[in-house]
């Protein structure tokens, strides 16, 4: 078994502790120490970054293509086909990528990163296919929300059936896009859906997805989807709360621009309370994900308030000096905590 230096350090400390407390013999301890190797460089992390960079570059290349009128005209001349045919061709290509991903996973089960990257292109072509479907005569009058709901269902079924976390994540993102499109359509010109603006709606979306993670956790066969579902739920929730602390429940930018900053203070307090609650729950239950979201967004909220209240009133030299000192203090405290953690592991 290959481990990073940090993980090997923790494992070695545990083996030493078991040996000192005579839970295992000296011979067993030596066998355990010989059962793993220290890897000097995290090649898996490099692989993850490399594949995501490759995917990002591919998306950028497609975006550049779509932004170039000459290339689009040339592409239209080369692919002079009805939307129905293009939709079918895209669906076939998507299926080929998904099948290739399954076969690759069966053949190389350890290469999880590249396998999921192969699924990504299947996900992308599925969306392209549905985009062409919306251009066909039969579906040209269909609202985008209907197609987004269909895309969400397709991704959800594929993600669960293929046991792919990446496809499941896209199902959750598509779900958010469907909620946005559907509620915006129902809101009409007022911009409010049931009296809620977009950020406030996504507070409930985030809570709903967090509820889904609890349901997923109760199904042993779906255990691998629990953490990704919780991550998206927390992301929607805390991003929405942060936006509410800035814009409140205002949909009209003209009305929002004339209000006093103090009128948004209740939303800022609510966001802060949610962050503190997340930190408390994370510490109480040893939940690193919830704790990290709480700490991250508490800092984001504090610095947002700092910019809101003091950007105009402070001289810029003083403003950035305070900002620099605050980050220095955060860094120093983080360093102390890291050193304490290192000493405790050494002591063990």
C-alpha positions in Angstrom: 0.0 0.0 0.0 1.3 3.4 -1.0 0.7 6.4 1.3 1.6 10.1 1.4 4.1 11.2 4.1 1.4 12.7 6.2 -0.8 9.6 6.1 2.2 7.4 6.8 3.1 9.5 9.8 -0.4 9.1 11.3 -0.4 5.4 10.6 3.0 4.9 12.1 1.9 6.8 15.2 -1.1 4.5 15.5 1.1 1.4 15.2 3.5 2.7 17.8 0.6 3.4 20.2 -0.8 -0.1 19.7 2.6 -1.6 20.3 3.2 0.4 23.5 -0.2 -0.6 24.9 0.6 -4.3 23.9 -2.5 -4.5 21.7 -0.2 -6.1 19.1 3.1 -7.9 19.3 6.5 -6.6 18.1 6.3 -9.0 15.1 2.9 -7.8 14.1 4.0 -4.1 14.4 6.9 -4.7 12.1 4.7 -6.5 9.6 2.3 -3.5 9.6 5.2 -1.1 9.1 6.4 -3.1 6.2 3.0 -3.3 4.6 3.0 0.3 3.3 5.4 2.5 1.3 5.8 6.3 1.5 5.2 8.1 -1.7 7.2 11.3 -2.1 4.9 13.0 -4.6 1.1 12.9 -4.8 0.7 11.6 -8.4 -3.0 11.0 -7.9 -3.6 14.7 -7.2 -1.5 15.6 -10.3 -3.7 13.2 -12.3 -6.9 14.9 -11.0 -5.6 18.4 -11.8 -4.4 17.3 -15.2 -7.6 15.7 -16.3 -9.7 18.7 -15.1 -7.3 21.1 -16.9 -7.7 19.0 -20.0 -11.5 19.1 -19.7 -11.4 22.8 -19.0 -9.2 23.4 -22.1 -11.6 21.4 -24.2 -14.6 23.4 -23.0 -12.7 26.7 -23.7 -11.9 25.5 -27.2 -15.6 24.8 -27.8 -16.5 28.2 -26.4 -13.9 29.9 -28.7 -15.4 28.0 -31.6 -18.9 29.2 -30.7 -17.7 32.8 -30.4 -16.1 32.8 -33.8 -18.7 33.7 -36.5 -16.4 32.5 -39.4 -15.8 29.1 -37.8 -19.5 28.7 -37.0 -20.5 29.5 -40.6 -17.9 27.0 -41.8 -19.2 24.4 -39.3 -22.7 25.1 -40.5 -21.7 24.4 -44.1 -19.9 21.2 -43.2 -22.7 19.9 -40.9 -25.7 20.9 -43.0 -28.1 18.5 -41.3 -31.5 18.8 -39.5 -31.5 19.2 -35.7 -33.1 15.8 -35.2 -30.2 14.1 -37.0 -27.6 16.1 -35.0 -29.5 15.2 -31.8 -29.4 11.5 -32.7 -25.7 11.7 -33.6 -24.8 13.5 -30.4 -26.8 10.9 -28.3 -24.9 8.1 -30.0 -21.6 9.7 -29.3 -22.6 10.3 -25.7 -23.5 6.6 -25.4 -20.2 5.6 -26.8 -18.3 7.7 -24.2 -20.4 6.2 -21.4 -19.9 2.6 -22.7 -16.1 3.4 -23.0 -16.1 4.7 -19.4 -17.8 1.5 -18.1 -15.4 -0.8 -20.0 -12.4 1.2 -18.9 -13.6 1.1 -15.3 -14.1 -2.7 -15.5 -10.6 -3.1 -17.1 -8.8 -0.6 -14.9 -10.8 -0.2 -11.7 -7.9 1.6 -10.0 -7.8 4.4 -12.6 -10.8 6.2 -11.1 -9.9 9.7 -12.2 -9.5 8.9 -15.9 -12.6 6.7 -15.8 -14.7 9.6 -14.5 -13.1 12.0 -17.0 -14.3 9.6 -19.8 -17.8 9.8 -18.3 -17.6 13.6 -18.4 -17.5 13.6 -22.2 -20.6 11.4 -22.2 -22.3 14.0 -19.8 -21.3 16.8 -22.1 -22.6 15.2 -25.3 -25.8 14.3 -23.5 -26.4 18.0 -22.9 -25.5 18.8 -26.5 -27.9 16.2 -27.7 -30.7 17.7 -25.6 -29.8 21.1 -27.0 -30.3 19.9 -30.5 -33.6 18.3 -29.4 -34.8 21.7 -28.3 -34.2 23.0 -31.9 -36.4 20.4 -33.5 -39.9 21.2 -34.7 -41.5 19.0 -32.1 -39.8 20.6 -29.1 -39.1 24.2 -30.4 -41.9 25.6 -28.3 -41.0 23.6 -25.1 -39.7 25.8 -22.2 -36.1 25.4 -21.2 -37.2 24.3 -17.7 -38.8 21.1 -19.1 -35.6 20.2 -20.9 -33.5 20.9 -17.8 -35.8 18.7 -15.8 -35.4 15.9 -18.4 -31.6 16.4 -18.3 -31.6 16.2 -14.5 -33.6 12.9 -14.6 -31.3 11.5 -17.3 -28.1 12.4 -15.3 -29.7 11.0 -12.1 -30.6 7.7 -13.7 -27.2 7.4 -15.4 -25.3 8.4 -12.2 -27.1 5.8 -10.1 -27.1 3.1 -12.7 -23.4 3.5 -13.6 -22.4 4.3 -10.0 -20.7 7.5 -11.2 -20.2 10.3 -8.7 -19.3 12.8 -11.5 -22.6 12.1 -13.3 -24.5 12.4 -10.1 -22.9 15.8 -9.4 -24.1 17.0 -12.8 -27.6 15.8 -11.9 -27.5 18.0 -8.8 -26.2 21.0 -10.8 -28.9 20.4 -13.4 -31.5 20.2 -10.7 -30.4 23.7 -9.5 -30.5 25.0 -13.0 -34.0 23.6 -13.4 -35.2 25.2 -10.2 -33.8 28.5 -11.3 -35.4 28.3 -14.8 -38.8 27.0 -13.6 -39.2 29.5 -10.7 -38.0 32.4 -12.8 -40.6 31.5 -15.4 -43.4 31.2 -12.8 -42.3 34.5 -11.1 -42.9 36.4 -14.3 -42.0 40.1 -14.4 -42.1 40.6 -10.6 -39.0 38.4 -10.1 -40.5 36.8 -7.0 -41.6 33.2 -6.6 -43.8 32.8 -3.5 -42.3 36.0 -2.2 -38.8 34.8 -2.6 -36.0 36.1 -4.7 -33.4 33.8 -6.3 -30.9 33.5 -3.4 -33.7 32.9 -0.9 -35.1 30.1 -3.1 -31.7 28.4 -3.2 -31.6 28.4 0.6 -34.5 25.9 0.4 -32.8 24.1 -2.5 -29.7 23.6 -0.5 -31.7 22.3 2.5 -33.6 19.9 0.2 -30.4 18.5 -1.2 -29.0 18.1 2.3 -32.2 16.2 3.2 -31.6 14.0 0.1 -28.1 13.2 1.5 -29.7 11.8 4.6 -32.0 9.6 2.5 -29.0 8.5 0.4 -27.1 7.7 3.6 -29.8 5.2 4.7 -29.3 3.2 1.5 -26.1 1.1 1.8 -25.8 0.7 -2.0 -25.8 4.5 -2.4 -23.3 5.3 0.3 -20.7 6.7 -2.1 -23.1 9.4 -3.1 -23.6 10.8 0.4 -20.6 13.1 0.6 -21.0 14.6 -2.9 -24.7 15.2 -2.2 -23.9 16.9 1.1 -21.2 19.0 -0.6 -23.6 20.4 -3.2 -26.3 21.0 -0.6 -23.9 22.9 1.6 -22.5 24.8 -1.4 -26.0 25.9 -2.5 -27.0 26.8 1.0 -24.0 28.9 2.1 -23.7 30.6 -1.3 -27.3 31.6 -1.1 -27.0 32.9 2.5 -23.9 34.9 1.5 -25.8 36.5 -1.5 -28.7 37.2 0.8 -26.4 39.0 3.2 -25.5 41.3 0.3 -28.8 41.7 -1.6 -31.4 40.7 1.0 -34.7 39.6 -0.4 -34.6 42.2 -3.2 -35.1 41.3 -6.8 -35.2 44.8 -8.2 -31.7 46.3 -8.4 -33.1 49.8 -8.5 -34.9 49.3 -5.1 -31.8 47.5 -3.6 -29.4 50.3 -4.6 -31.2 53.0 -2.6 -31.6 51.1 0.7 -29.3 51.6 3.7 -26.7 48.9 4.4 -28.0 48.5 7.9 -31.4 47.2 6.6 -29.5 44.1 5.3 -28.0 43.5 8.8 -30.6 40.8 9.7 -29.6 38.7 6.7 -25.9 39.1 7.6 -26.7 38.0 11.2 -28.6 35.0 9.8 -25.7 34.0 7.6 -23.3 34.4 10.4 -25.5 32.2 12.8 -25.7 29.5 10.1 -21.9 29.5 9.8 -21.3 29.3 13.5 -23.9 26.5 13.7 -22.1 24.6 11.0 -18.8 25.0 12.8 -20.3 23.8 16.1 -22.0 20.8 14.4 -18.8 20.0 12.5 -16.7 20.0 15.7 -19.4 18.2 17.8 -19.8 15.4 15.2 -16.2 15.5 13.9 -17.6 16.4 10.4 -14.8 18.1 8.5 -16.9 19.0 5.5 -19.6 20.9 7.5 -16.9 22.5 9.7 -14.9 23.6 6.7 -18.0 25.2 5.0 -18.8 27.0 8.3 -15.3 28.4 8.7 -14.8 29.4 5.1 -18.1 31.2 4.7 -17.8 32.8 8.1 -14.6 34.4 6.9 -16.1 35.3 3.6 -19.1 37.0 5.4 -16.8 38.9 7.8 -14.6 40.2 5.0 -17.7 41.1 2.9 -19.1 43.1 5.8 -15.7 44.8 6.1 -15.7 45.9 2.5 -19.4 47.0 2.7 -19.1 49.1 5.8 -15.5 50.5 5.6 -14.5 50.7 1.9 -15.8 54.3 1.6 -15.2 55.5 5.1 -11.6 54.4 5.6 -8.6 55.7 3.8 -7.4 53.0 1.4 -4.0 52.8 3.2 -5.7 52.0 6.5 -8.2 49.8 4.9 -5.6 47.5 3.3 -3.3 47.7 6.3 -6.2 46.3 8.5 -6.8 43.6 5.8 -3.2 42.6 5.8 -3.0 42.4 9.6 -6.1 40.3 9.8 -4.8 37.8 7.2 -1.5 37.7 9.0 -3.3 36.9 12.3 -5.3 34.2 10.6 -2.2 32.7 9.1 -0.3 32.8 12.4 -3.2 31.1 14.2 -3.4 28.4 11.5 0.3 27.8 11.8 0.0 27.4 15.6 -2.8 24.9 15.2 -0.8 23.0 12.6 2.2 22.9 14.9 0.1 21.7 17.8 -1.3 18.9 15.6 2.2 17.9 14.6 3.4 17.8 18.2 0.4 15.7 19.3 1.1 13.2 16.5 4.8 13.0 17.4 3.9 12.4 21.1 1.7 9.6 20.2 
